[in-house]
């Protein structure tokens, strides 16, 4: 039974070593894309209307 557990742990460690860097890189790319989308939505959302600001100052 211990031989099976050791082999299982070795397989898991090998899989983490092989695929871990790719998973981390993929997560970083997704987070970067999410931040870009969020910034784009915040900056391109609603532009202030300068005419209405002038009308407020006059009134």
C-alpha positions in Angstrom: 0.0 0.0 0.0 2.8 2.4 0.8 4.4 1.8 -2.6 1.2 2.9 -4.3 0.9 6.0 -2.2 4.6 6.9 -2.9 4.0 6.4 -6.6 0.9 8.5 -6.5 2.7 11.3 -4.7 5.6 11.1 -7.2 3.1 11.4 -10.1 1.4 14.4 -8.6 4.7 16.1 -7.9 5.8 15.4 -11.5 2.6 16.8 -12.9 2.9 19.9 -10.8 6.5 20.4 -11.9 5.6 19.9 -15.6 2.3 21.9 -15.8 2.7 24.3 -12.9 4.6 27.0 -14.7 2.1 27.0 -17.6 -0.8 27.2 -15.2 0.8 30.2 -13.4 1.6 31.9 -16.7 -2.0 31.3 -18.0 -3.5 32.8 -14.8 -1.3 35.8 -15.0 -2.4 36.4 -18.6 -6.0 36.1 -17.6 -5.6 38.5 -14.8 -3.8 41.0 -17.1 -6.5 40.7 -19.6 -9.1 41.3 -16.9 -7.3 44.3 -15.7 -7.1 45.7 -19.2 -10.8 45.1 -19.8 -11.7 46.8 -16.4 -9.5 49.8 -17.1 -11.0 50.1 -20.6 -14.5 50.0 -19.3 -13.7 52.6 -16.6 -12.0 55.0 -18.9 -14.3 54.7 -21.9 -17.5 54.6 -20.0 -19.0 58.0 -19.8 -17.3 61.2 -20.9 -18.2 64.3 -19.0 -20.4 66.8 -20.9 -18.6 70.1 -20.8 -21.6 72.1 -22.0 -23.6 71.1 -18.9 -20.7 72.0 -16.7 -20.7 75.5 -18.2 -24.4 75.8 -17.7 -24.0 74.9 -14.0 -21.4 77.7 -13.6 -23.5 80.3 -15.3 -26.6 79.4 -13.3 
